[in-house]
Amino acid sequence: MEHGPLPIYGDTRALHAETHQNSGYWQVPVHPNNRDKTAFYTSNGKHYEFNVLPFGLCNAQATFSRLMGVDVHEVRAFIGLASYYRCFMKGFANIAKLLHDLARKGEPYIWTEDLVQAFNTLKDKLITALIVAFPDYTLLFCLYIDVSLVVIGAVLAPVQEGREHIIACTSRILNQAEKNYAATKPTSLAPTSPSSLITSPYSGYDNQRLMCRACALGKDTTRTPGLSGSILASKPWQLLSVDVIGPLPPKSSYKYTITFVDTYSKFMIACPVNEHHAVAVADALVCHVFPYFGIPQALYSDNTPEFTSKIWAETATLFGYTISHSSPYWLQGNGICRRSHHTLLNHVRTRIQET
């Protein structure tokens, strides 16, 4: 016997009327092995069995309802189920786009072969194992981001035992405003950290309580002085502030972190390194900042040796930007980086508490 709610009559009346013209239940054959369950005797003592679905069986209505096809409510329900596991499906938004379009209010309901393919692809992905590794926060993570005119997505792949393992994916359809962005801007909508892709399998009050406790323990309650002076910018990537965090705790994979902060947008790039001499800082700037974001007009730093060295000055001359420094022995002079360090270290402490 099958159990399940019957569809709302108003959603299926057209299909019901059309099917009823073709004998209704009687177009559903009964399996030969089950025909004896429909047996009955007449008043003259003769024995009969139904070859087709009769009226009155306890599961006849549910069986007949399935023949009316998938309606828009069932499409929405399926999308909701599949969306719950979207972080484990590569390219989910692109695959599910046709189903999303069909489920929109006011759209004509036409079940096409393309929709069947999208539906079956999602069903296959729901029963296919993709998680082949657990996240290890002591190892390197690779975060791949891609964007098209329709969807944006990302794949998280930590490097374990010398090879990448996909452990999480995310994707979504761009809204109408985002579709009007410039070609390079939608990339900024994608996740920028592994923690934004990895979710806990637990939920509820206990999980929220543990999360709040981790945040409270990780938060630094000291007040950090803001930026002093007139270190301002009128547009993005005009002025870049740079500083070094470290040495980090002995258990860390790296000893220092070089941070580059856009003075206008407060966007920060953090580069983990094991040395923070002039060559290491210049290498981080040239290899991890310029190729992705371009060359700023100026760089601002404190007066530590790596930023007053000949190599630092020659790098500025080579790439055509100017350099300036805060006043000696005045830590608040590079307040933008200090504020960014405060935020970054709070996140790091929280992640440590969670693990």
ABEGO torsion letter per residue (X at the ends): XBBEBBBBAAAAAAAAAAAAAAGEAAABBBBAAAAAAABBBBAAGBBBBBABBBBGBAAAAAAAAAAAEBBAAAAAAAAAAAAAAAAABBGAAAAAAAAAAAABBGBBBBBBAAAAAAAAAAAAAAABBABABBBBAABBBBBBBBBBAABBBBBBBBBBGGBBBBABBBBBBBBAAAAABBAAAAAAABBABAAAABBBABBEAAAAAAAAAAAAAABBABBBBBBBEABBBABBGABBBBBBBOBBBAABABABBBBBBBAAAGBBBBBBBABABAAAAAAAAAAAAAAAAEBBABBBBBABAAAABAAAAAAAAAAGBBBBBBBBGBAAABAAAAAAAAAAAAAAAAAAAAX
